[in-house]
C-alpha cells in the first residue's frame, strides 16, 4: 500500500470502528494530507522525530496556532499508533513531540440578559410566526436549554424516543459515540411542541429528521448558523452569534447559578473536567465586573 492508502485505511477505521463525527474525520483527513505533503519523498516508515519537529516549526511559522498544531499532532500520533499496531511500524516519531503553547482564548458566551433578548424579543412574536420561525425558535431554545452541540441537534429524529417532552429530557450521542441525557427547560418544551404541530407543513414525506430545511429534508448546519445570525441581528445583538455560543452560554449560566462543575461536565458530555473548567473563568469574569462596579476601593478616582 502507498502512504496515501495507509492514511485512507486509518481514516476508514476511525469512521467505522470509533464512529467519529464527520467534522473530526475531516480535520484528521486534512492533517494527514499536510503530513504527506511535508514529508515529500520520505516514506512514512522512515520519518523520525526530528523531522516531525521541523514540520511543526514550519507550520507554526505560517501562523498556525498552538491549538491547531496540537490537533494536527494528535492526528499524526494516532496514525502512527495504528501503523505500529497493524502495519508493523517500529516506532511512533510523533510520541513526545508537543505543539508550542498559545494564549488560551475563553469561549464567547452571551450574558443572561443577552440570552433573554435573543429568545424573548419582538422577533420572537408568536401567532404571526411562519413555520420557519417556529422551527428556528425551537432549535435555538433547545440549544440554549440543554447545551447541545450543533451536530447533536441535527441528528435528532422525529420518530425516535430521544426527545421526551413529557419527562422534559433529550438524549443525544456526542463525541466518541457517548450518549447522555440532559434536561429540556419549560420554554424549550413549549417551543418544541409548537414546532411538532407545524413540522408537517415543511417536512417531506417519510423524512425522519426532527428539524428540516426548506426542501423538507434534514436541515444543514450552515442553514442553522445563517438563521441564528439573522435572528440575532434582528434582535439587536449583531451577527456574531453562532450555535456553539448558545452551548457556551448554557454552561456559563448553569455554573453561575449552581456552582456544580461536575453536573455541568455531565450535561455537556465532556470526557475531562479540565475542559469544563474553562467556564469557571467566564464565571470569574462576571464576578470581577460586579466587584469593579460595587466595591468602593475598586473604582478609580
C-alpha positions as CSV (number, residue, x, y, z in Angstrom):
1,X,0.0,0.0,0.0
2,X,1.1,3.6,-0.7
3,X,1.4,6.0,2.2
4,X,-1.7,7.7,0.9
5,X,-3.6,4.4,1.0
6,X,-2.4,3.8,4.6
7,X,-3.8,7.2,5.6
8,X,-7.1,6.4,4.0
9,X,-7.2,3.0,5.7
10,X,-6.7,4.6,9.1
11,X,-9.4,7.1,8.5
12,X,-11.8,4.4,7.4
13,X,-11.0,2.6,10.7
14,X,-11.9,5.7,12.6
15,X,-15.1,6.2,10.8
16,X,-16.4,2.6,11.1
17,X,-15.0,1.4,14.4
18,X,-14.8,4.6,16.5
19,X,-17.6,6.4,14.7
20,X,-16.1,9.8,15.0
21,X,-18.1,12.8,13.8
22,X,-17.8,13.9,10.2
23,X,-16.2,17.2,11.4
24,X,-13.5,15.3,13.3
25,X,-12.8,13.0,10.4
26,X,-12.5,16.0,8.1
27,X,-9.9,17.6,10.5
28,X,-7.9,14.3,10.7
29,X,-8.0,13.9,6.9
30,X,-6.6,17.4,6.4
31,X,-3.9,16.7,9.0
32,X,-2.8,13.6,7.2
33,X,-2.8,15.4,3.8
34,X,-0.5,18.0,5.4
35,X,1.9,15.3,6.7
36,X,2.0,13.5,3.3
37,X,2.9,16.9,1.7
38,X,5.6,17.8,4.2
39,X,7.4,14.5,4.2
40,X,7.9,14.9,0.4
41,X,9.8,11.8,-0.9
42,X,10.4,10.3,2.6
43,X,8.3,7.2,3.3
44,X,6.0,7.4,6.4
45,X,8.0,4.4,7.8
46,X,11.3,6.4,7.7
47,X,10.0,9.7,9.2
48,X,11.8,10.4,12.5
49,X,11.0,12.7,15.5
50,X,13.5,15.4,14.3
51,X,11.6,15.7,11.0
52,X,8.3,15.9,12.9
53,X,9.6,18.8,15.0
54,X,10.8,20.5,11.8
55,X,7.3,20.0,10.3
56,X,5.7,21.6,13.3
57,X,8.1,24.5,13.2
58,X,7.3,25.1,9.5
59,X,3.6,25.1,10.2
60,X,4.0,27.4,13.2
61,X,5.9,29.8,11.0
62,X,2.9,30.0,8.7
63,X,0.8,31.4,11.6
64,X,-1.0,28.3,12.8
65,X,-1.9,28.5,16.4
66,X,-0.7,26.1,19.1
67,X,-4.2,24.7,19.4
68,X,-4.3,23.9,15.7
69,X,-0.9,22.3,15.8
70,X,-1.9,20.2,18.8
71,X,-4.8,18.9,16.9
72,X,-2.6,18.1,13.9
73,X,-0.1,16.3,16.1
74,X,-2.9,14.3,17.7
75,X,-3.9,13.1,14.3
76,X,-0.3,12.2,13.3
77,X,0.2,10.4,16.6
78,X,-3.0,8.4,16.2
79,X,-2.0,7.4,12.6
80,X,1.4,6.2,13.7
81,X,-0.1,4.3,16.7
82,X,-2.3,2.5,14.3
83,X,0.5,1.8,11.8
84,X,2.6,0.3,14.6
85,X,-0.2,-1.9,15.7
86,X,-1.5,-3.0,12.3
87,X,1.3,-2.4,9.8
88,X,4.4,-3.3,11.7
89,X,5.9,0.2,12.0
90,X,8.7,0.0,14.6
91,X,8.2,3.4,16.3
92,X,6.0,6.4,16.6
93,X,8.1,9.5,15.7
94,X,5.3,11.8,17.0
95,X,5.5,10.5,20.5
96,X,6.8,13.1,22.9
97,X,6.5,16.0,20.3
98,X,4.4,18.8,21.7
99,X,2.9,21.8,20.0
100,X,4.0,25.3,21.0
101,X,1.7,26.9,23.6
102,X,-0.6,29.8,22.5
103,X,-2.8,32.0,24.6
104,X,-5.9,30.3,25.7
105,X,-9.0,32.1,24.5
106,X,-12.1,31.9,26.6
107,X,-15.2,30.7,24.8
108,X,-17.6,33.6,23.9
109,X,-20.9,33.4,25.8
110,X,-23.9,35.6,26.0
111,X,-24.9,37.3,29.2
112,X,-28.2,36.2,30.8
113,X,-29.7,39.4,29.6
114,X,-28.5,38.9,26.1
115,X,-29.8,35.4,26.0
116,X,-33.2,36.6,27.1
117,X,-33.1,39.4,24.5
118,X,-32.2,36.8,21.8
119,X,-35.1,34.5,22.7
120,X,-37.8,36.8,24.1
121,X,-37.6,39.8,21.9
122,X,-40.2,41.2,19.4
123,X,-38.9,39.0,16.6
124,X,-40.0,36.0,18.6
125,X,-43.6,37.0,18.3
126,X,-46.0,34.1,18.5
127,X,-49.2,33.9,16.4
128,X,-47.8,35.7,13.4
129,X,-44.7,33.4,13.2
130,X,-44.3,31.4,10.0
131,X,-43.3,27.8,10.0
132,X,-39.6,28.7,9.6
133,X,-39.7,31.0,12.6
134,X,-41.5,28.4,14.7
135,X,-38.8,25.9,13.8
136,X,-36.0,28.3,14.4
137,X,-37.3,29.2,17.9
138,X,-37.5,25.5,18.8
139,X,-33.9,24.9,17.6
140,X,-32.5,27.9,19.4
141,X,-34.4,27.3,22.7
142,X,-33.2,23.7,22.7
143,X,-29.6,24.6,22.0
144,X,-29.6,27.1,24.9
145,X,-31.8,25.0,27.2
146,X,-29.8,21.8,27.0
147,X,-26.3,22.8,25.9
148,X,-26.4,20.6,22.8
149,X,-23.7,20.7,20.1
150,X,-25.0,21.6,16.7
151,X,-24.3,18.1,15.4
152,X,-26.3,16.7,18.2
153,X,-29.3,18.9,17.4
154,X,-29.1,18.0,13.7
155,X,-29.0,14.3,14.4
156,X,-32.3,14.2,16.3
157,X,-35.1,12.3,14.7
158,X,-38.9,13.0,14.7
159,X,-39.8,9.3,15.2
160,X,-37.5,8.2,18.0
161,X,-37.8,8.4,21.7
162,X,-34.7,10.6,22.3
163,X,-36.9,13.7,22.8
164,X,-39.3,13.2,25.7
165,X,-41.2,16.4,26.3
166,X,-43.4,14.8,29.0
167,X,-40.4,14.0,31.1
168,X,-38.6,17.1,29.9
169,X,-35.4,15.5,28.7
170,X,-33.4,14.8,25.5
171,X,-30.9,12.0,24.8
172,X,-28.1,12.6,22.3
173,X,-25.0,10.9,21.1
174,X,-22.0,13.2,21.2
175,X,-18.3,12.9,20.6
176,X,-16.8,9.4,20.8
177,X,-20.3,7.9,20.5
178,X,-21.0,8.8,24.1
179,X,-24.7,9.0,24.9
180,X,-26.1,11.4,27.6
181,X,-29.5,12.6,28.7
182,X,-30.0,16.3,29.6
183,X,-33.0,18.3,30.8
184,X,-35.1,20.4,28.5
185,X,-36.5,23.6,30.1
186,X,-40.1,24.7,30.0
187,X,-39.6,27.4,27.4
188,X,-37.8,25.0,25.1
189,X,-40.6,22.4,25.6
190,X,-43.2,25.0,24.7
191,X,-41.3,25.9,21.5
192,X,-40.8,22.3,20.6
193,X,-44.5,21.5,21.0
194,X,-45.3,24.3,18.6
195,X,-42.8,23.0,16.1
196,X,-44.1,19.5,16.3
197,X,-47.6,20.8,15.4
198,X,-46.2,22.8,12.4
199,X,-43.5,20.3,11.2
200,X,-45.8,18.6,8.7
201,X,-46.1,21.8,6.8
202,X,-42.4,21.7,5.9
203,X,-41.2,18.1,6.2
204,X,-41.1,15.8,3.2
205,X,-43.0,12.5,3.3
206,X,-41.1,9.8,5.2
207,X,-38.4,12.3,6.4
208,X,-37.1,11.2,9.8
209,X,-35.3,14.4,10.9
210,X,-36.8,16.4,13.7
211,X,-35.6,19.7,12.1
212,X,-36.0,20.1,8.4
213,X,-35.0,22.8,5.9
214,X,-36.9,24.5,3.1
215,X,-36.8,21.4,0.9
216,X,-38.3,19.2,3.7
217,X,-35.1,17.2,4.4
218,X,-32.8,17.3,7.4
219,X,-31.6,20.8,7.9
220,X,-28.0,21.6,7.2
221,X,-25.6,23.0,9.7
222,X,-24.9,26.1,7.6
223,X,-28.6,26.9,7.4
224,X,-28.9,26.8,11.2
225,X,-25.9,29.1,11.5
226,X,-27.2,31.6,9.0
227,X,-30.7,31.6,10.5
228,X,-29.3,32.2,14.0
229,X,-27.1,35.1,12.7
230,X,-30.1,36.7,11.1
231,X,-32.3,36.2,14.2
232,X,-29.6,37.7,16.5
233,X,-29.1,40.7,14.2
234,X,-32.9,41.3,14.2
235,X,-32.8,41.2,17.9
236,X,-30.1,43.8,18.1
237,X,-27.3,41.5,19.1
238,X,-25.2,41.8,15.9
239,X,-24.4,39.0,13.5
240,X,-21.7,37.3,15.5
241,X,-23.9,34.9,17.5
242,X,-23.4,31.2,16.4
243,X,-24.9,27.9,17.7
244,X,-21.9,26.9,19.8
245,X,-22.2,30.3,21.6
246,X,-25.6,29.1,22.9
247,X,-23.9,25.9,24.3
248,X,-21.2,28.1,26.0
249,X,-24.0,30.4,27.4
250,X,-25.8,27.4,28.8
251,X,-22.7,26.1,30.6
252,X,-21.7,29.5,31.9
253,X,-25.2,30.4,33.2
254,X,-25.8,27.0,34.8
255,X,-22.4,27.1,36.5
256,X,-23.0,30.7,37.8
257,X,-26.3,29.6,39.4
258,X,-25.3,26.1,40.7
259,X,-21.5,26.2,41.2
260,X,-21.7,22.5,40.4
261,X,-18.8,21.9,37.9
262,X,-19.4,18.1,37.8
263,X,-23.0,18.5,36.9
264,X,-22.1,20.9,34.1
265,X,-19.5,18.5,32.9
266,X,-22.0,15.7,32.7
267,X,-24.6,17.8,30.9
268,X,-22.1,19.0,28.3
269,X,-20.7,15.5,27.8
270,X,-17.1,16.5,28.4
271,X,-14.7,13.5,28.9
272,X,-12.4,15.5,31.1
273,X,-13.4,18.1,33.8
274,X,-10.5,20.2,32.7
275,X,-12.4,21.0,29.5
276,X,-15.4,22.2,31.6
277,X,-13.2,24.3,33.9
278,X,-12.8,27.0,31.3
279,X,-16.3,28.1,32.3
280,X,-15.1,28.9,35.8
281,X,-13.0,31.6,34.2
282,X,-16.1,33.0,32.5
283,X,-17.9,33.0,35.9
284,X,-15.0,34.8,37.5
285,X,-15.1,37.5,34.8
286,X,-18.7,38.1,35.6
287,X,-17.9,38.3,39.3
288,X,-15.0,40.6,38.6
289,X,-17.3,43.1,36.8
290,X,-19.7,43.1,39.7
291,X,-16.8,43.7,42.1
292,X,-15.3,46.5,40.0
293,X,-18.7,48.2,39.9
294,X,-19.6,47.7,43.5
295,X,-16.5,47.7,45.7
296,X,-15.7,51.2,47.0
297,X,-12.0,50.6,46.8
298,X,-12.1,49.0,43.3
299,X,-13.3,52.1,41.4
300,X,-10.7,54.5,40.1
301,X,-10.9,58.1,41.4
